[in-house]
Amino acid sequence: MFTKVNLREALEENRKLTENAEKSIIDRVNDWFIADWEKEQKVAEHIMLGASSEFLPSAEEMEKDRIYTLTEIKSLCIDFRLRFLTTRLFKGPIPREALSKVRMLEARIGCEIKAFMIVAPAPLFKLEDANVDPLLFIPLSDGRFYLVHQWGNDLAWYRKLLVWPLASIQNLAVSIIAISAGFAAIVPTSVMGASLAYLNFYRMALMVWCVVFISGMVSYFWFATGQKFSVEAWKSKHFN
């Protein structure tokens, strides 16, 4: 019963206990990482498919300051000439941070999310007929949209100004008239005649000629490239 203790054997026994404990911890950590990776891959697959889902989360389960109406998203897309489409058409990379946020959201509401929409410039989509700042959204049951994640670089401050003429036919007409008036205004009066006043028939005629010329050039480019105004293109899955 009371046998002598061999210190070497006792030391070996302690080593085995320590190794088993360390292996158990490592195995648990590995299992956690594998499970975490598998969940991220599943989220990435759902985003890539961009499928519609019978289940849409309730707005009551979401952060109120991240919920937007379709009208608000449409206004943003028109102002900056962006598209709001299913993630199935998105060809840019989805960052891991976005996947992690979706997983945390799924854990909070207790179910998988399968329907996703994204706001981004047209070049980032695989459009049919055929500077970047994407916004990943989840459709909600009340028709609004929950902003999950934003990534990429901020849009240039002048983008809204540059694309303003493309928002609608009214904006384009105002832009053409403004450019024509500006060009006619800077032409020196001496070119038209030394005895003429600043406001004269020739300056008005020059403005009209510029309107006609620019309108013709824009019309040719517009129809040749199949462009659409932003009020029509913001939710179009077709090219241009």
Accessible surface in RSA format (square Angstrom, percent):
REM  Atomic radii and reference values for relative SASA: ProtOr
REM  Chains: A
REM  Algorithm: Lee & Richards
REM  Probe-radius: 1.40
REM  Slices: 20
REM RES _ NUM      All-atoms   Total-Side   Main-Chain    Non-polar    All polar
REM                ABS   REL    ABS   REL    ABS   REL    ABS   REL    ABS   REL
RES MET A   1   204.39 105.8 128.11  84.8  76.28 181.6 113.56  96.5  90.83 120.3
RES PHE A   2   185.86  93.0 150.31  93.1  35.55  92.5 154.67  93.8  31.19  89.3
RES THR A   3   112.97  80.3  91.20  92.5  21.77  51.9  68.99  92.7  43.98  66.5
RES LYS A   4   206.09 100.5 176.70 108.4  29.39  70.0 126.03 113.4  80.07  85.3
RES VAL A   5   114.19  75.1  85.89  77.8  28.30  68.2  89.33  77.6  24.86  67.4
RES ASN A   6    77.76  53.6  65.25  63.1  12.51  30.1  18.47  44.5  59.29  57.3
RES LEU A   7   147.31  82.0 139.47  99.8   7.84  19.7 139.71  98.1   7.59  20.4
RES ARG A   8   165.08  69.3 159.27  81.2   5.81  13.8  57.98  79.2 107.10  64.9
RES GLU A   9   117.59  67.5 111.49  84.3   6.10  14.5  41.48  80.2  76.10  62.1
RES ALA A  10    38.16  35.1  29.66  45.8   8.50  19.3  36.89  51.9   1.28   3.4
RES LEU A  11   118.02  65.7 115.25  82.5   2.77   7.0 117.09  82.2   0.93   2.5
RES GLU A  12    51.73  29.7  51.27  38.8   0.46   1.1  28.59  55.3  23.13  18.9
RES GLU A  13    95.38  54.8  94.86  71.8   0.52   1.2  34.10  66.0  61.29  50.0
RES ASN A  14    85.21  58.8  83.42  80.6   1.79   4.3  21.02  50.6  64.19  62.0
RES ARG A  15   139.24  58.5 131.92  67.3   7.31  17.4  32.45  44.3 106.79  64.7
RES LYS A  16   119.24  58.2 117.79  72.3   1.45   3.4  64.76  58.3  54.48  58.0
RES LEU A  17   110.28  61.4 104.81  75.0   5.46  13.7 105.22  73.9   5.06  13.6
RES THR A  18    74.34  52.9  68.91  69.9   5.42  12.9  48.76  65.5  25.58  38.7
RES GLU A  19    93.74  53.8  88.96  67.3   4.78  11.4  33.44  64.7  60.31  49.2
RES ASN A  20    94.85  65.4  88.42  85.4   6.43  15.5  26.26  63.2  68.59  66.3
RES ALA A  21    54.53  50.1  44.94  69.4   9.59  21.8  53.53  75.4   1.00   2.7
RES GLU A  22    94.46  54.2  93.01  70.4   1.45   3.4  32.41  62.7  62.05  50.7
RES LYS A  23   133.92  65.3 131.28  80.6   2.64   6.3  76.67  69.0  57.25  61.0
RES SER A  24    45.47  38.4  39.25  52.4   6.23  14.3  27.89  59.4  17.58  24.6
RES ILE A  25    93.88  53.4  93.85  69.9   0.03   0.1  93.87  67.6   0.02   0.0
RES ILE A  26    99.99  56.9  98.54  73.4   1.44   3.5  99.99  72.0   0.00   0.0
RES ASP A  27    63.32  44.4  61.43  61.1   1.90   4.5  22.34  52.6  40.98  40.9
RES ARG A  28   146.48  61.5 139.50  71.1   6.97  16.6  70.02  95.7  76.45  46.3
RES VAL A  29    67.82  44.6  65.31  59.1   2.51   6.1  67.77  58.9   0.05   0.1
RES ASN A  30    70.58  48.7  69.35  67.0   1.23   3.0  14.49  34.9  56.09  54.2
RES ASP A  31    90.98  63.7  85.33  84.9   5.65  13.4  28.89  68.0  62.09  61.9
RES TRP A  32   156.51  62.8 150.34  72.8   6.17  14.5 126.57  67.5  29.94  48.6
RES PHE A  33   116.20  58.1 112.92  69.9   3.27   8.5 113.16  68.6   3.03   8.7
RES ILE A  34    96.53  54.9  93.88  69.9   2.65   6.4  96.53  69.5   0.00   0.0
RES ALA A  35    42.61  39.2  40.31  62.2   2.30   5.2  41.99  59.1   0.62   1.6
RES ASP A  36    23.49  16.5  21.22  21.1   2.27   5.4   3.42   8.0  20.07  20.0
RES TRP A  37   146.06  58.6 144.96  70.2   1.10   2.6 125.26  66.8  20.80  33.7
RES GLU A  38    97.64  56.1  91.13  68.9   6.51  15.5  27.88  53.9  69.76  57.0
RES LYS A  39   123.26  60.1 119.94  73.6   3.32   7.9  66.51  59.9  56.75  60.4
RES GLU A  40     5.42   3.1   5.42   4.1   0.00   0.0   0.00   0.0   5.42   4.4
RES GLN A  41    78.82  44.1  74.56  54.5   4.26  10.1  19.53  41.6  59.29  45.0
RES LYS A  42   104.46  51.0 101.54  62.3   2.93   7.0  57.71  51.9  46.75  49.8
RES VAL A  43     2.96   1.9   2.71   2.5   0.25   0.6   2.95   2.6   0.01   0.0
RES ALA A  44    32.67  30.0  27.18  41.9   5.49  12.5  28.31  39.9   4.36  11.5
RES GLU A  45    89.39  51.3  86.05  65.1   3.34   7.9  20.30  39.3  69.09  56.4
RES HIS A  46    19.49  10.7  18.06  12.6   1.43   3.7   9.91  10.2   9.58  11.1
RES ILE A  47     3.48   2.0   3.48   2.6   0.00   0.0   3.48   2.5   0.00   0.0
RES MET A  48   123.07  63.7 112.96  74.8  10.11  24.1  78.40  66.7  44.68  59.2
RES LEU A  49    89.00  49.6  84.79  60.7   4.21  10.6  85.73  60.2   3.27   8.8
RES GLY A  50    11.68  14.4   0.00   N/A  11.68  14.4   0.00   0.0  11.68  26.1
RES ALA A  51    47.41  43.6  39.75  61.3   7.66  17.4  46.74  65.8   0.68   1.8
RES SER A  52   109.13  92.2  82.37 109.9  26.76  61.6  50.59 107.7  58.54  82.0
RES SER A  53    30.64  25.9  10.20  13.6  20.45  47.1   7.61  16.2  23.03  32.3
RES GLU A  54   188.76 108.4 147.64 111.7  41.12  97.9  70.07 135.5 118.69  96.9
RES PHE A  55    94.46  47.3  85.28  52.8   9.18  23.9  90.38  54.8   4.08  11.7
RES LEU A  56    57.49  32.0  47.05  33.7  10.44  26.2  47.05  33.0  10.44  28.1
RES PRO A  57     1.87   1.4   1.87   1.7   0.00   0.0   1.87   1.5   0.00   0.0
RES SER A  58    40.22  34.0  38.85  51.9   1.37   3.1  27.17  57.9  13.05  18.3
RES ALA A  59    10.05   9.2   8.50  13.1   1.54   3.5   8.50  12.0   1.54   4.1
RES GLU A  60   152.86  87.8 126.76  95.9  26.11  62.2  42.63  82.5 110.23  90.0
RES GLU A  61    72.79  41.8  57.15  43.2  15.64  37.2  33.28  64.4  39.51  32.3
RES MET A  62     9.60   5.0   0.00   0.0   9.60  22.9   2.00   1.7   7.59  10.1
RES GLU A  63    82.47  47.3  74.68  56.5   7.80  18.6  34.17  66.1  48.30  39.4
RES LYS A  64   132.15  64.5 116.36  71.4  15.80  37.6 103.16  92.9  29.00  30.9
RES ASP A  65   114.89  80.5  88.55  88.1  26.34  62.3  51.77 121.8  63.13  63.0
RES ARG A  66    62.07  26.1  61.96  31.6   0.11   0.3   8.99  12.3  53.08  32.2
RES ILE A  67    18.13  10.3   1.50   1.1  16.63  40.1   1.50   1.1  16.63  45.1
RES TYR A  68    78.43  36.6  77.76  44.2   0.67   1.8  49.52  37.2  28.91  35.6
RES THR A  69    50.37  35.8  50.30  51.0   0.06   0.2  47.63  64.0   2.74   4.1
RES LEU A  70    65.62  36.5  63.08  45.1   2.54   6.4  63.08  44.3   2.54   6.8
RES THR A  71   103.60  73.7  99.73 101.1   3.87   9.2  66.53  89.4  37.08  56.0
RES GLU A  72    91.95  52.8  80.59  61.0  11.36  27.0  40.04  77.4  51.91  42.4
RES ILE A  73     5.11   2.9   3.50   2.6   1.61   3.9   5.11   3.7   0.00   0.0
RES LYS A  74    80.15  39.1  80.15  49.2   0.00   0.0  24.40  22.0  55.75  59.4
RES SER A  75    57.66  48.7  52.02  69.4   5.65  13.0  28.78  61.3  28.88  40.5
RES LEU A  76    59.71  33.3  56.17  40.2   3.54   8.9  59.13  41.5   0.58   1.6
RES CYS A  77     0.20   0.1   0.00   0.0   0.20   0.5   0.00   0.0   0.20   0.2
RES ILE A  78    26.73  15.2  26.24  19.6   0.48   1.2  26.24  18.9   0.48   1.3
RES ASP A  79    47.41  33.2  42.31  42.1   5.10  12.1   4.27  10.1  43.14  43.0
RES PHE A  80    43.29  21.7  43.29  26.8   0.00   0.0  43.29  26.2   0.00   0.0
RES ARG A  81    43.79  18.4  38.13  19.4   5.66  13.5  21.67  29.6  22.12  13.4
RES LEU A  82     8.87   4.9   5.96   4.3   2.92   7.3   6.10   4.3   2.77   7.5
RES ARG A  83    11.02   4.6  11.02   5.6   0.00   0.0   0.43   0.6  10.59   6.4
RES PHE A  84     0.04   0.0   0.00   0.0   0.04   0.1   0.00   0.0   0.04   0.1
RES LEU A  85     9.75   5.4   9.01   6.4   0.74   1.9   9.75   6.8   0.00   0.0
RES THR A  86    27.49  19.6  25.64  26.0   1.85   4.4  25.64  34.4   1.85   2.8
RES THR A  87     3.11   2.2   0.10   0.1   3.01   7.2   0.10   0.1   3.01   4.6
RES ARG A  88   112.42  47.2 106.29  54.2   6.14  14.6  42.37  57.9  70.06  42.5
RES LEU A  89    10.19   5.7  10.19   7.3   0.00   0.0  10.19   7.2   0.00   0.0
RES PHE A  90    16.87   8.4   3.56   2.2  13.31  34.6   3.56   2.2  13.31  38.1
RES LYS A  91   119.11  58.1  86.06  52.8  33.05  78.7  45.49  40.9  73.62  78.4
RES GLY A  92    13.75  17.0   0.00   N/A  13.75  17.0   4.14  11.4   9.61  21.5
RES PRO A  93   116.80  85.1 104.76  95.5  12.04  43.8 116.01  95.8   0.80   5.0
RES ILE A  94    43.88  25.0  22.37  16.7  21.52  51.9  22.37  16.1  21.52  58.4
RES PRO A  95    39.76  29.0  28.42  25.9  11.34  41.2  39.76  32.8   0.00   0.0
RES ARG A  96   155.27  65.2 150.24  76.6   5.03  12.0  73.35 100.3  81.91  49.6
RES GLU A  97   101.11  58.1  92.67  70.1   8.44  20.1  36.06  69.7  65.06  53.1
RES ALA A  98     0.00   0.0   0.00   0.0   0.00   0.0   0.00   0.0   0.00   0.0
RES LEU A  99    12.24   6.8  12.24   8.8   0.00   0.0  12.24   8.6   0.00   0.0
RES SER A 100    31.66  26.8  31.66  42.2   0.00   0.0  18.67  39.8  12.99  18.2
RES LYS A 101    65.79  32.1  61.74  37.9   4.05   9.6  36.69  33.0  29.10  31.0
RES VAL A 102     0.05   0.0   0.05   0.0   0.00   0.0   0.05   0.0   0.00   0.0
RES ARG A 103    47.00  19.7  41.89  21.4   5.11  12.2   4.28   5.8  42.73  25.9
RES MET A 104   121.55  62.9 113.24  74.9   8.31  19.8  76.79  65.3  44.76  59.3
RES LEU A 105     7.47   4.2   5.79   4.1   1.69   4.2   6.99   4.9   0.49   1.3
RES GLU A 106    26.05  15.0  23.73  18.0   2.32   5.5   9.04  17.5  17.01  13.9
RES ALA A 107    85.18  78.3  50.20  77.5  34.98  79.6  62.45  87.9  22.73  60.2
RES ARG A 108   129.83  54.5  94.74  48.3  35.09  83.5  69.36  94.8  60.47  36.7
RES ILE A 109    26.31  15.0   1.30   1.0  25.01  60.3   5.91   4.3  20.40  55.4
RES GLY A 110    65.24  80.4   0.00   N/A  65.24  80.4  34.13  93.7  31.11  69.7
RES CYS A 111    46.84  35.4  32.16  35.9  14.68  34.5  43.72 110.8   3.12   3.4
RES GLU A 112    69.05  39.6  57.46  43.5  11.60  27.6  34.31  66.4  34.74  28.4
RES ILE A 113     4.01   2.3   1.89   1.4   2.12   5.1   3.76   2.7   0.24   0.7
RES LYS A 114    91.85  44.8  89.64  55.0   2.21   5.3  33.05  29.7  58.80  62.6
RES ALA A 115     8.42   7.7   7.62  11.8   0.80   1.8   8.01  11.3   0.40   1.1
RES PHE A 116     2.88   1.4   0.05   0.0   2.84   7.4   0.05   0.0   2.84   8.1
RES MET A 117    31.80  16.5  31.80  21.0   0.00   0.0  14.37  12.2  17.44  23.1
RES ILE A 118     0.00   0.0   0.00   0.0   0.00   0.0   0.00   0.0   0.00   0.0
RES VAL A 119     0.29   0.2   0.29   0.3   0.00   0.0   0.29   0.3   0.00   0.0
RES ALA A 120     0.03   0.0   0.00   0.0   0.03   0.1   0.03   0.0   0.00   0.0
RES PRO A 121     2.79   2.0   2.79   2.5   0.00   0.0   2.79   2.3   0.00   0.0
RES ALA A 122    26.48  24.3  24.59  37.9   1.89   4.3  24.59  34.6   1.89   5.0
RES PRO A 123    97.55  71.1  83.19  75.8  14.36  52.2  94.16  77.7   3.38  21.0
RES LEU A 124    29.73  16.6  29.73  21.3   0.00   0.0  29.73  20.9   0.00   0.0
RES PHE A 125     5.38   2.7   0.00   0.0   5.38  14.0   0.00   0.0   5.38  15.4
RES LYS A 126   113.84  55.5 102.28  62.8  11.57  27.5  65.58  59.0  48.27  51.4
RES LEU A 127    17.12   9.5   8.12   5.8   9.01  22.6   8.13   5.7   8.99  24.2
RES GLU A 128    64.30  36.9  61.83  46.8   2.47   5.9  29.66  57.4  34.64  28.3
RES ASP A 129   113.55  79.5  81.86  81.5  31.69  74.9  25.03  58.9  88.52  88.3
RES ALA A 130    93.50  86.0  31.29  48.3  62.21 141.5  72.25 101.7  21.25  56.3
RES ASN A 131   117.27  80.9  73.12  70.7  44.15 106.3  34.03  81.9  83.24  80.5
RES VAL A 132    44.17  29.1  43.68  39.5   0.49   1.2  43.68  38.0   0.49   1.3
RES ASP A 133    20.32  14.2  16.53  16.5   3.79   9.0   0.98   2.3  19.34  19.3
RES PRO A 134     1.30   0.9   1.30   1.2   0.00   0.0   1.30   1.1   0.00   0.0
RES LEU A 135    22.78  12.7  22.78  16.3   0.00   0.0  22.78  16.0   0.00   0.0
RES LEU A 136     0.00   0.0   0.00   0.0   0.00   0.0   0.00   0.0   0.00   0.0
RES PHE A 137     4.95   2.5   4.95   3.1   0.00   0.0   4.95   3.0   0.00   0.0
RES ILE A 138     0.39   0.2   0.39   0.3   0.00   0.0   0.39   0.3   0.00   0.0
RES PRO A 139    21.97  16.0  21.97  20.0   0.00   0.0  21.97  18.1   0.00   0.0
RES LEU A 140     1.96   1.1   0.00   0.0   1.96   4.9   0.00   0.0   1.96   5.3
RES SER A 141    72.04  60.9  40.07  53.5  31.97  73.7  30.29  64.5  41.75  58.5
RES ASP A 142    76.69  53.7  40.35  40.2  36.35  85.9  45.26 106.5  31.44  31.4
RES GLY A 143    49.57  61.1   0.00   N/A  49.57  61.1  37.82 103.8  11.74  26.3
RES ARG A 144    86.37  36.3  86.10  43.9   0.27   0.6  20.88  28.5  65.49  39.7
RES PHE A 145    20.76  10.4  20.76  12.9   0.00   0.0  20.76  12.6   0.00   0.0
RES TYR A 146     8.23   3.8   8.23   4.7   0.00   0.0   2.55   1.9   5.68   7.0
RES LEU A 147    22.30  12.4  22.30  16.0   0.00   0.0  22.30  15.7   0.00   0.0
RES VAL A 148     5.60   3.7   2.27   2.1   3.33   8.0   2.98   2.6   2.62   7.1
RES HIS A 149     8.53   4.7   8.50   5.9   0.04   0.1   6.28   6.5   2.25   2.6
RES GLN A 150    86.41  48.3  69.68  50.9  16.74  39.8  15.01  32.0  71.40  54.2
RES TRP A 151    39.68  15.9  31.40  15.2   8.29  19.5  34.08  18.2   5.60   9.1
RES GLY A 152    53.95  66.5   0.00   N/A  53.95  66.5  23.27  63.9  30.68  68.7
RES ASN A 153   113.82  78.5 108.71 105.1   5.11  12.3  22.83  54.9  90.99  88.0
RES ASP A 154   118.47  83.0  98.83  98.4  19.64  46.4  31.77  74.8  86.71  86.5
RES LEU A 155    37.84  21.1  19.00  13.6  18.85  47.4  19.14  13.4  18.71  50.3
RES ALA A 156    37.32  34.3  22.52  34.7  14.80  33.7  33.27  46.9   4.05  10.7
RES TRP A 157   214.60  86.1 183.05  88.6  31.55  74.1 173.12  92.3  41.48  67.3
RES TYR A 158    98.99  46.2  98.77  56.2   0.22   0.6  57.36  43.1  41.63  51.3
RES ARG A 159    35.07  14.7  34.61  17.6   0.46   1.1  10.19  13.9  24.88  15.1
RES LYS A 160    93.32  45.5  93.23  57.2   0.09   0.2  46.32  41.7  47.00  50.1
RES LEU A 161   127.42  71.0 117.90  84.4   9.51  23.9 121.20  85.1   6.22  16.7
RES LEU A 162   118.08  65.8 100.11  71.6  17.97  45.2 102.76  72.2  15.32  41.2
RES VAL A 163    16.61  10.9  16.55  15.0   0.06   0.1  16.56  14.4   0.05   0.1
RES TRP A 164   106.72  42.8 104.30  50.5   2.42   5.7  82.77  44.1  23.95  38.9
RES PRO A 165    31.84  23.2  31.84  29.0   0.00   0.0  31.84  26.3   0.00   0.0
RES LEU A 166    50.96  28.4  50.96  36.5   0.00   0.0  50.96  35.8   0.00   0.0
RES ALA A 167     9.56   8.8   9.56  14.7   0.00   0.0   9.56  13.5   0.00   0.0
RES SER A 168    18.19  15.4  17.86  23.8   0.33   0.8  13.73  29.2   4.46   6.2
RES ILE A 169   111.95  63.7 110.24  82.1   1.71   4.1 110.24  79.4   1.71   4.6
RES GLN A 170   117.51  65.7 112.87  82.5   4.64  11.0  58.71 125.0  58.80  44.6
RES ASN A 171    26.44  18.2  26.22  25.3   0.23   0.5   0.23   0.5  26.22  25.3
RES LEU A 172    26.47  14.7  26.47  18.9   0.00   0.0  26.47  18.6   0.00   0.0
RES ALA A 173    47.14  43.3  42.28  65.2   4.86  11.1  46.71  65.8   0.43   1.1
RES VAL A 174    83.27  54.8  81.37  73.7   1.90   4.6  82.61  71.8   0.66   1.8
RES SER A 175    15.67  13.2  10.41  13.9   5.26  12.1  13.44  28.6   2.23   3.1
RES ILE A 176    15.33   8.7  15.33  11.4   0.00   0.0  15.33  11.0   0.00   0.0
RES ILE A 177    85.56  48.7  85.56  63.7   0.00   0.0  85.56  61.6   0.00   0.0
RES ALA A 178    60.23  55.4  44.52  68.7  15.71  35.7  51.65  72.7   8.58  22.7
RES ILE A 179   105.30  59.9  97.05  72.3   8.25  19.9 103.68  74.7   1.62   4.4
RES SER A 180     0.01   0.0   0.00   0.0   0.01   0.0   0.01   0.0   0.00   0.0
RES ALA A 181    36.70  33.7  32.02  49.4   4.69  10.7  33.10  46.6   3.61   9.6
RES GLY A 182    35.23  43.4   0.00   N/A  35.23  43.4  34.46  94.6   0.77   1.7
RES PHE A 183   101.42  50.7  96.92  60.0   4.50  11.7  99.26  60.2   2.16   6.2
RES ALA A 184     3.47   3.2   3.47   5.3   0.00   0.0   3.47   4.9   0.00   0.0
RES ALA A 185    45.50  41.8  36.12  55.7   9.37  21.3  37.37  52.6   8.13  21.5
RES ILE A 186   132.13  75.2 106.88  79.6  25.25  60.9 114.58  82.5  17.55  47.6
RES VAL A 187    26.35  17.3  23.42  21.2   2.93   7.1  24.90  21.6   1.45   3.9
RES PRO A 188    78.02  56.9  67.22  61.3  10.79  39.2  78.02  64.4   0.00   0.0
RES THR A 189    32.36  23.0  27.64  28.0   4.72  11.3  21.02  28.2  11.34  17.1
RES SER A 190    86.16  72.8  62.77  83.8  23.39  53.9  45.24  96.3  40.92  57.3
RES VAL A 191   111.27  73.2  78.41  71.0  32.85  79.2  85.92  74.7  25.35  68.8
RES MET A 192    37.70  19.5  10.10   6.7  27.60  65.7  18.28  15.5  19.42  25.7
RES GLY A 193    23.31  28.7   0.00   N/A  23.31  28.7  23.22  63.7   0.08   0.2
RES ALA A 194   105.65  97.1  67.31 103.9  38.34  87.2  71.87 101.2  33.77  89.5
RES SER A 195   115.07  97.2  74.80  99.8  40.27  92.8  56.86 121.1  58.22  81.6
RES LEU A 196    59.56  33.2  46.40  33.2  13.16  33.1  48.02  33.7  11.53  31.0
RES ALA A 197    69.55  63.9  53.33  82.3  16.22  36.9  63.75  89.8   5.81  15.4
RES TYR A 198   114.44  53.4 105.76  60.2   8.68  22.6  93.37  70.2  21.08  26.0
RES LEU A 199   136.52  76.0 117.96  84.4  18.56  46.7 118.45  83.2  18.07  48.6
RES ASN A 200    20.29  14.0   8.42   8.1  11.87  28.6  19.72  47.5   0.57   0.6
RES PHE A 201   155.66  77.9 144.06  89.2  11.60  30.2 148.95  90.3   6.71  19.2
RES TYR A 202   123.09  57.5 118.89  67.6   4.20  10.9  70.87  53.3  52.22  64.4
RES ARG A 203    10.01   4.2   9.63   4.9   0.39   0.9   9.63  13.2   0.39   0.2
RES MET A 204   108.22  56.0 108.10  71.5   0.12   0.3  87.47  74.4  20.75  27.5
RES ALA A 205    41.34  38.0  30.77  47.5  10.57  24.0  37.29  52.5   4.04  10.7
RES LEU A 206    42.90  23.9  38.57  27.6   4.33  10.9  42.15  29.6   0.75   2.0
RES MET A 207    47.71  24.7  47.71  31.6   0.00   0.0  33.87  28.8  13.84  18.3
RES VAL A 208    90.53  59.6  89.59  81.1   0.94   2.3  90.53  78.7   0.00   0.0
RES TRP A 209   145.84  58.5 141.22  68.4   4.62  10.8 116.42  62.1  29.41  47.7
RES CYS A 210     6.61   5.0   6.14   6.8   0.47   1.1   0.87   2.2   5.74   6.2
RES VAL A 211    39.41  25.9  39.41  35.7   0.00   0.0  39.41  34.2   0.00   0.0
RES VAL A 212   100.65  66.2  93.74  84.9   6.91  16.6  96.86  84.2   3.78  10.3
RES PHE A 213   105.75  52.9  97.37  60.3   8.37  21.8 104.27  63.2   1.48   4.2
RES ILE A 214    39.33  22.4  38.66  28.8   0.67   1.6  39.33  28.3   0.00   0.0
RES SER A 215    37.89  32.0  36.71  49.0   1.18   2.7  28.84  61.4   9.06  12.7
RES GLY A 216    41.60  51.3   0.00   N/A  41.60  51.3  35.07  96.2   6.53  14.6
RES MET A 217   113.98  59.0 109.47  72.4   4.51  10.7  83.40  70.9  30.58  40.5
RES VAL A 218    37.83  24.9  35.26  31.9   2.57   6.2  37.82  32.9   0.00   0.0
RES SER A 219    50.45  42.6  47.72  63.7   2.73   6.3  22.81  48.6  27.64  38.7
RES TYR A 220   167.25  78.1 158.28  90.1   8.97  23.3 119.98  90.2  47.26  58.3
RES PHE A 221   111.30  55.7 109.60  67.9   1.70   4.4 111.30  67.5   0.00   0.0
RES TRP A 222    26.56  10.7  26.20  12.7   0.36   0.8  16.29   8.7  10.27  16.7
RES PHE A 223   166.34  83.2 143.11  88.6  23.23  60.4 145.61  88.3  20.73  59.3
RES ALA A 224    71.42  65.7  25.45  39.3  45.97 104.6  38.26  53.9  33.15  87.8
RES THR A 225    50.57  36.0  37.37  37.9  13.20  31.5  46.02  61.8   4.55   6.9
RES GLY A 226    41.58  51.3   0.00   N/A  41.58  51.3  34.00  93.3   7.58  17.0
RES GLN A 227    42.77  23.9  31.45  23.0  11.32  27.0   2.33   5.0  40.44  30.7
RES LYS A 228    62.32  30.4  60.51  37.1   1.81   4.3  43.64  39.3  18.68  19.9
RES PHE A 229    27.35  13.7  27.34  16.9   0.01   0.0  27.34  16.6   0.01   0.0
RES SER A 230     1.67   1.4   0.70   0.9   0.97   2.2   1.67   3.6   0.00   0.0
RES VAL A 231    64.60  42.5  52.37  47.4  12.23  29.5  52.37  45.5  12.23  33.2
RES GLU A 232   110.62  63.5  89.60  67.8  21.01  50.0  38.03  73.6  72.59  59.3
RES ALA A 233     3.50   3.2   3.50   5.4   0.00   0.0   3.50   4.9   0.00   0.0
RES TRP A 234    23.42   9.4  22.39  10.8   1.03   2.4  13.84   7.4   9.58  15.5
RES LYS A 235    94.11  45.9  76.91  47.2  17.20  40.9  45.51  41.0  48.60  51.8
RES SER A 236    14.55  12.3   6.44   8.6   8.11  18.7  13.93  29.7   0.61   0.9
RES LYS A 237    84.66  41.3  83.38  51.2   1.28   3.0  40.04  36.0  44.62  47.5
RES HIS A 238    79.22  43.3  79.22  55.1   0.00   0.0  51.59  53.2  27.63  32.1
RES PHE A 239   102.47  51.3  96.53  59.8   5.94  15.4  96.53  58.5   5.94  17.0
RES ASN A 240    27.44  18.9  20.73  20.0   6.71  16.2   5.86  14.1  21.58  20.9
END  Absolute sums over single chains surface
CHAIN  1 A    15654.0      13415.0       2239.0      10196.8       5457.2
END  Absolute sums over all chains
TOTAL         15654.0      13415.0       2239.0      10196.8       5457.2
